[in-house]
């Protein structure tokens, strides 16, 4: 019995398909939550960390071919710079085909110096890179 409990503890607390830091949460869902928190914190580098390249489609920026994570982080940092976040809500997190998923989130914010709450729909494309990790490969804003 003790052996079974010990094995169960290892599975629940270990990273991988049966467990992880978020108590067995699906790795794609965990990536969605990581992105949501990074948006709230304006952690642009955290959004694109580990990515091989990111395609951006944001208001005020020309659509891009895949750019290096450092470039993508700078564009995202500028996109966030005048905003004070109020909330970021995950609308959907889905795997659309093997190894490819997306996060759909709505961020609510005010522009510094104003009181009007605005909202922006963001679509974040992800790719599985092994070991239960998902990285961002695309960020689009739906306005």
C-alpha positions in Angstrom: 0.0 0.0 0.0 2.8 2.4 0.9 4.5 1.7 -2.4 1.3 2.6 -4.3 0.9 5.8 -2.4 4.6 6.7 -3.0 4.1 6.0 -6.7 1.0 8.1 -6.8 2.9 11.0 -5.1 5.6 10.8 -7.7 3.1 10.9 -10.6 1.2 13.8 -9.2 4.2 15.9 -8.3 6.4 15.1 -11.3 6.5 17.0 -14.5 5.2 15.2 -17.5 1.9 13.9 -18.9 0.5 12.7 -15.5 1.5 15.7 -13.3 3.3 18.9 -13.0 3.6 22.1 -11.0 -0.1 22.7 -11.6 -1.2 19.4 -10.2 -1.8 17.5 -13.3 -3.1 20.4 -15.4 -2.9 19.9 -19.1 0.4 21.4 -20.4 -1.4 23.5 -23.0 -3.8 24.9 -20.4 -0.7 25.7 -18.2 0.8 27.5 -21.1 -2.4 29.5 -21.5 -2.3 30.5 -17.9 1.3 31.4 -18.2 0.5 33.7 -21.1 -2.5 35.3 -19.3 -0.3 36.1 -16.3 2.5 37.5 -18.6 0.0 39.8 -20.3 -1.2 41.1 -17.0 2.4 41.8 -15.9 3.4 43.2 -19.3 6.1 40.5 -19.3 6.7 40.5 -23.1 9.8 38.4 -22.8 7.9 35.8 -20.8 5.3 35.5 -23.5 7.8 34.6 -26.2 10.4 32.8 -24.1 11.8 29.7 -25.8 10.2 30.4 -29.1 12.0 29.7 -32.3 10.4 32.8 -33.9 7.2 34.7 -33.6 4.8 36.1 -36.2 3.1 39.3 -35.0 -0.1 41.0 -36.2 -0.8 43.9 -33.9 -2.4 47.3 -34.3 0.1 50.0 -35.3 2.7 47.4 -36.3 3.3 46.0 -39.8 2.5 42.3 -40.1 5.7 40.4 -39.8 7.3 37.2 -40.9 8.6 35.3 -38.0 11.0 37.4 -36.0 13.4 36.5 -33.2 11.9 36.3 -29.7 13.9 39.4 -28.6 12.4 41.4 -31.5 8.9 40.1 -30.8 9.3 41.0 -27.1 10.2 44.6 -28.0 7.2 45.0 -30.3 4.9 43.5 -27.5 6.6 45.7 -24.9 5.7 48.8 -27.0 2.2 47.5 -27.6 1.7 47.3 -23.8 3.6 50.4 -22.7 0.7 52.9 -22.5 -1.7 50.5 -20.9 -2.6 49.8 -17.3 -4.1 46.3 -17.2 -7.4 45.7 -15.4 -7.9 42.0 -16.3 -7.0 39.3 -18.7 -9.4 36.4 -19.2 -8.8 33.1 -21.0 -11.7 32.6 -23.4 -10.4 29.4 -25.0 -7.3 27.2 -25.0 -7.3 24.4 -27.6 -5.1 22.1 -29.5 -6.2 22.4 -33.1 -4.1 19.6 -34.4 -1.3 17.5 -33.0 1.4 19.8 -31.7 -0.4 23.1 -32.6 -2.7 25.0 -30.3 -4.0 28.5 -29.5 -4.9 30.7 -26.7 -7.8 33.1 -27.1 -7.8 35.8 -24.4 -9.5 39.2 -23.7 -7.5 41.8 -22.0 -9.1 44.8 -20.4 -7.0 47.9 -19.8 -7.0 51.7 -19.6 -4.6 53.9 -21.5 -2.5 55.9 -19.0 -4.1 59.3 -18.3 -7.6 58.2 -19.2 -10.4 56.3 -17.4 -12.0 54.6 -20.3 -11.7 50.8 -20.1 -10.8 49.3 -23.4 -10.7 45.6 -24.4 -8.5 43.7 -26.9 -8.9 40.2 -28.1 -5.6 38.4 -28.5 -5.0 35.2 -30.3 -1.8 33.4 -29.4 -0.6 30.5 -31.6 1.5 27.8 -29.8 3.6 24.9 -30.9 4.5 21.9 -28.8 8.3 21.5 -28.5 8.5 18.3 -26.5 8.6 17.5 -22.8 5.1 18.9 -22.4 6.3 22.4 -23.3 4.4 24.8 -25.5 6.0 27.9 -27.0 4.4 31.0 -28.7 4.8 31.2 -32.5 2.2 33.8 -33.3 0.5 36.8 -31.6 -2.5 38.5 -33.2 -4.8 41.2 -31.9 -8.5 41.2 -32.9 -9.1 44.7 -31.6 
